[in-house]
């Protein structure tokens, strides 16, 4: 026979476990939302063999995507990109950078979009097959562009 005292303790333990689990899940969600540009940075492709895509993103709470896009456009130009096209309807920027001297430009794509109560800014910097760019340099440049969204 199970005593009532033991039943109450068992039920209380389960409730406490459920509350702790929910709290840990909430912390995990909020830390994922607060991830920085630097920690989200990835590289896809095989250096010198295939095209490389340097990708990252960051979310900014309570930021209007249109304001972010204007700030991002200025930052893209400040980083030395040219032939910039801004599509305000889609919240997108495309720009080129020619550093090889052989007419093989690298492409930068920036998108600012509403995501819940925040604006998420995604950046993809692509270099063609046979080209490479130092990861630290690219990370610094694209993260400066993303940081400009906040003003």
C-alpha positions as CSV (number, residue, x, y, z in Angstrom):
1,X,0.0,0.0,0.0
2,X,1.3,3.5,-0.9
3,X,1.0,6.0,1.8
4,X,-0.5,9.4,1.0
5,X,2.7,11.2,2.1
6,X,4.8,9.2,-0.4
7,X,2.2,9.9,-3.1
8,X,2.3,13.7,-2.4
9,X,6.1,13.7,-2.5
10,X,6.2,11.7,-5.8
11,X,3.6,14.0,-7.4
12,X,5.5,17.1,-6.2
13,X,8.8,15.7,-7.6
14,X,7.2,15.1,-11.0
15,X,5.8,18.7,-11.0
16,X,9.1,20.1,-10.0
17,X,10.8,18.1,-12.7
18,X,8.3,19.4,-15.3
19,X,8.9,23.0,-14.2
20,X,12.7,22.6,-14.4
21,X,12.4,21.0,-17.8
22,X,10.2,23.9,-19.1
23,X,12.7,26.5,-17.7
24,X,15.6,24.8,-19.3
25,X,13.8,24.6,-22.7
26,X,13.0,28.3,-22.5
27,X,16.6,29.1,-21.7
28,X,17.7,27.1,-24.7
29,X,15.2,28.9,-27.0
30,X,16.3,32.3,-25.8
31,X,20.0,31.6,-26.2
32,X,19.4,30.3,-29.7
33,X,17.6,33.6,-30.5
34,X,20.5,35.6,-29.0
35,X,23.2,33.8,-31.0
36,X,25.7,36.2,-32.4
37,X,26.9,36.7,-36.0
38,X,30.3,35.2,-35.1
39,X,28.8,32.0,-33.6
40,X,26.4,31.5,-36.5
41,X,29.2,31.8,-39.1
42,X,29.7,28.7,-41.4
43,X,31.5,27.9,-44.6
44,X,30.2,25.5,-47.3
45,X,32.3,24.1,-50.2
46,X,35.7,22.7,-50.8
47,X,38.5,25.4,-51.0
48,X,39.9,25.9,-54.5
49,X,37.8,23.0,-55.9
50,X,34.2,24.3,-55.6
51,X,32.6,27.6,-54.9
52,X,32.6,28.7,-51.3
53,X,29.7,30.2,-49.4
54,X,30.4,32.0,-46.2
55,X,27.1,32.3,-44.3
56,X,25.9,33.8,-41.1
57,X,22.9,35.5,-39.5
58,X,21.7,37.4,-36.5
59,X,18.3,38.5,-35.1
60,X,17.6,41.9,-33.7
61,X,14.6,42.3,-31.4
62,X,12.1,45.1,-32.1
63,X,14.0,46.3,-35.2
64,X,12.0,47.4,-38.3
65,X,13.3,45.5,-41.4
66,X,13.0,48.6,-43.6
67,X,15.3,50.6,-41.3
68,X,17.7,47.7,-41.1
69,X,17.8,47.4,-44.9
70,X,18.8,51.1,-45.3
71,X,21.5,50.7,-42.7
72,X,22.7,47.5,-44.2
73,X,23.0,49.1,-47.7
74,X,25.3,51.8,-46.3
75,X,27.5,49.2,-44.5
76,X,27.8,47.1,-47.7
77,X,29.2,50.1,-49.6
78,X,31.5,50.9,-46.6
79,X,33.0,47.4,-46.9
80,X,34.0,48.0,-50.5
81,X,31.3,46.3,-52.5
82,X,30.0,47.8,-55.8
83,X,27.2,47.2,-58.3
84,X,24.8,47.1,-55.4
85,X,21.2,46.4,-56.0
86,X,18.6,46.9,-53.3
87,X,15.2,45.3,-53.5
88,X,13.1,46.9,-50.8
89,X,10.0,44.8,-51.6
90,X,12.0,41.6,-50.6
91,X,14.3,43.2,-48.1
92,X,17.3,42.1,-50.1
93,X,20.7,43.5,-51.2
94,X,23.0,42.0,-53.8
95,X,26.5,43.4,-54.4
96,X,29.8,42.5,-56.0
97,X,33.4,42.7,-55.1
98,X,36.3,42.2,-57.5
99,X,39.6,41.5,-55.8
100,X,41.2,38.9,-58.0
101,X,42.2,41.2,-60.8
102,X,40.8,38.7,-63.4
103,X,37.2,39.8,-63.6
104,X,35.9,37.1,-61.3
105,X,33.8,38.9,-58.8
106,X,32.6,37.7,-55.4
107,X,28.9,38.1,-54.5
108,X,27.4,39.3,-51.3
109,X,23.7,38.7,-50.6
110,X,22.0,40.3,-47.6
111,X,18.4,39.7,-46.5
112,X,16.5,41.5,-43.7
113,X,13.2,39.9,-42.8
114,X,10.7,40.0,-40.1
115,X,10.8,36.9,-37.8
116,X,8.4,37.0,-34.9
117,X,9.1,40.2,-32.9
118,X,12.6,40.5,-34.4
119,X,14.3,41.2,-37.7
120,X,16.6,38.5,-38.9
121,X,19.5,39.5,-41.1
122,X,21.1,36.8,-43.2
123,X,24.4,37.2,-45.2
124,X,25.9,35.0,-47.8
125,X,29.3,35.8,-49.3
126,X,30.2,33.6,-52.2
127,X,33.5,33.2,-54.0
128,X,33.9,31.2,-57.2
129,X,35.7,27.9,-57.6
130,X,39.5,28.4,-57.5
131,X,39.2,31.4,-55.1
132,X,39.5,31.5,-51.4
133,X,39.1,34.2,-48.8
134,X,40.5,34.1,-45.2
135,X,37.7,33.0,-42.9
136,X,38.6,35.6,-40.2
137,X,38.6,38.4,-42.7
138,X,35.2,37.4,-44.2
139,X,33.7,36.8,-40.7
140,X,34.8,40.3,-39.6
141,X,33.5,42.0,-42.7
142,X,30.1,40.3,-42.9
143,X,29.6,40.7,-39.1
144,X,30.3,44.4,-39.4
145,X,27.6,44.6,-42.1
146,X,25.1,42.7,-39.9
147,X,25.9,44.9,-36.9
148,X,25.1,48.0,-38.9
149,X,21.5,46.8,-39.0
150,X,21.0,47.8,-35.4
151,X,22.3,51.3,-36.0
